[in-house]
Amino acid sequence: MRRGRLDIHRRVGDARARLRASARPLLQAALAAPLAWFLATDLLGHDAPIFAPISALVAIGATIAQPWQRAAEIIVGVAIGVAIADALTLVIGQGTLQIGAMVLLAMATSVLLGGGPMFVLQAGTAAVLVAALPTADGVASVDRFLDTLAGGGSALLFTIVLLPIRPLQLAHRAAGPVLDELARTFDEVGEALRHSDPGLAARALERARGAGDHWARLDEAVGIGRQATRIAPVRRHEEADLLDMTQSVTQLDYAIRDVRVLARVALRLTETTVPHGARLELVMRAFAGSVRALEGHLAGEYDETLAARDCALDAVRIASSITPADDELVFTHLLGQVRSTAVDLQRATGRPRDEAITRMLEAVTKGRAGHA
């Protein structure tokens, strides 16, 4: 019974979290659709301009976590599809076969204009709507084309000018999965080395590859955020923070490449017996701690910035306290990669390259002197 109540509370909490996350686009849609209707009816004098609120909702969906240029492209695609389908209605009328002809011509025209996949798809979708929905008087006109532009313009007004996205919030939300996957990968590499487990090493390598997909979404989110700060006056104050975050995002890409190398080397090592497996696990745990502290660094917590740097250098000190045998070439490769990873993680906190290398070399000296 208790478990059932806890499960209900968890589901309710998850539902509330989803609603909060969607609050902004829901409000944008609730405001843009009636504004589009008002523009089409009261200003343009159109009767039942259904395409105005529809195009507003399409545009709202297009602007969620996407560059505004892509949203504008989708709006133009819809408008072109409407215009072509309306023109064809005058020539071939409406019906089953006509839908196919209108979709083909609208999408082909979009391709000829150099539109992207979403541009072409929305043009085809708009053509279907025109072909399926007759006008009030049964005659095609330019009204629906203008209604589409009114809807798209209303959506852009609310999503870009009046109620734009929160760039830092968007970027931080996208950073979470990257940091989580990266930290887990370091943990798995360490566990694989400790237990000489090729299966664990292979899973760590696969996780490292997946982290790259999360990073791509983070990079896009930061790019979208920077666009928003440039075109939305109410978000301009976030531009400097996003610029700083750009360096961290770049270095996270390098850190993901580092952990891929570490995972591949670990896989080779686990095919035999891994020397110093327990200490290597400590190295990877230190890297995982550094990555987890980066979340606080991105949120502006200076203590977490220091923690991220210290953990990365701890990894170097521990690794440098290990003296490999002359014939342990793969193992030596692993130790060298540890140093590169430590530099990249330090730079993710904003530390300059020269200083990061200097601190890394100091950590090597301390490790060799037995201060790990």
Secondary structure, DSSP 8 states (H G I E B T S, - for coil): -HHHHHHHHHHHHHHHHHHHHHHHHHHHHHHHHHHHHHIIIIIS--SS-THHHHHHHHHHHHHTTS-HHHHHHHHHHHHHHHHHHHHHHHHH-SSHHHHHHHHHHHHHHHHHTT--HHHHHHHHHHHHHHHHS--TTS---SHHHHHHHHHHHHHHIIIIIIS---HHHHHHHHHHHHHHHHHHHHHHHHHHHHHT-HHHHHHHHHHHHHHHHHHHHHHHHHHHHHHHHHH-GGGGGGHHHHHHHHHHHHHHHHHHHHHHHHHHHHHHHTTS--TTHHHHHHHHHHHHHHHHHHHHHHTT-HHHHHHHHHHHHHHHHHHHT----TT-HHHHHHHHHHHHHHHHHHHTTT--HHHHHHHHHHHHHHHHTT--
